[in-house]
């Protein structure tokens, strides 16, 4: 199903084709917890449904850089 959201970070509108049903989307919009309704989706795709932040935006703008062992 095509899901279109506007990113809370960039204001850009993006559409992703996600394996969700109309019933699941309705359950979420009625107040269902995304971790329950979309339990089959990885967290970055649930984040997109909730906030419009794409997995790529999350990686480049929000995620902490990976630390090397010698950085510890």
C-alpha positions in Angstrom: 0.0 0.0 0.0 1.3 3.4 -0.9 1.7 5.6 2.2 2.4 9.3 1.8 3.7 11.4 4.7 5.4 14.8 5.2 8.7 14.6 7.1 8.8 16.3 10.4 12.5 16.9 9.8 12.6 18.3 6.3 9.0 19.2 5.4 9.4 17.0 2.3 6.6 14.8 1.2 7.5 11.2 0.5 5.6 8.1 -0.5 6.7 4.5 0.4 5.1 1.3 -0.7 4.7 -0.6 2.5 3.2 -4.0 3.3 0.2 -2.7 5.3 -3.5 -3.1 4.9 -6.3 -0.5 5.0 -7.5 -2.2 8.2 -4.1 -1.8 9.9 -3.8 1.8 8.9 -7.3 2.5 10.2 -6.5 0.7 13.5 -3.4 2.9 13.9 -5.3 6.1 13.1 -7.9 5.1 15.6 -5.2 5.1 18.3 -3.6 1.7 18.0 0.1 1.4 19.0 2.3 1.3 15.9 4.5 -1.4 17.6 1.4 -3.6 17.8 -0.5 -2.7 14.6 2.6 -2.8 12.4 4.6 -5.4 14.4 5.7 -6.9 11.1 7.5 -3.7 10.0 11.0 -2.7 11.1 11.2 0.3 13.4 12.4 2.7 10.6 9.3 2.0 8.6 7.0 2.4 11.6 8.7 5.7 12.2 7.9 6.8 8.6 4.2 6.1 9.2 4.2 8.0 12.5 6.4 11.0 11.6 7.1 11.0 7.8 10.8 10.6 8.5 12.3 8.3 5.9 14.9 5.7 6.9 17.4 7.7 4.8 16.6 10.9 6.7 16.9 9.1 10.0 20.4 7.8 9.1 21.7 11.2 7.8 20.1 13.6 10.3 19.1 11.8 13.5 21.1 8.7 14.1 24.3 9.0 16.1 27.4 8.2 14.2 28.7 4.7 14.8 31.6 4.7 17.2 34.8 2.8 16.6 36.2 0.7 19.4 39.2 3.1 19.9 36.7 6.0 20.4 35.6 4.5 23.7 
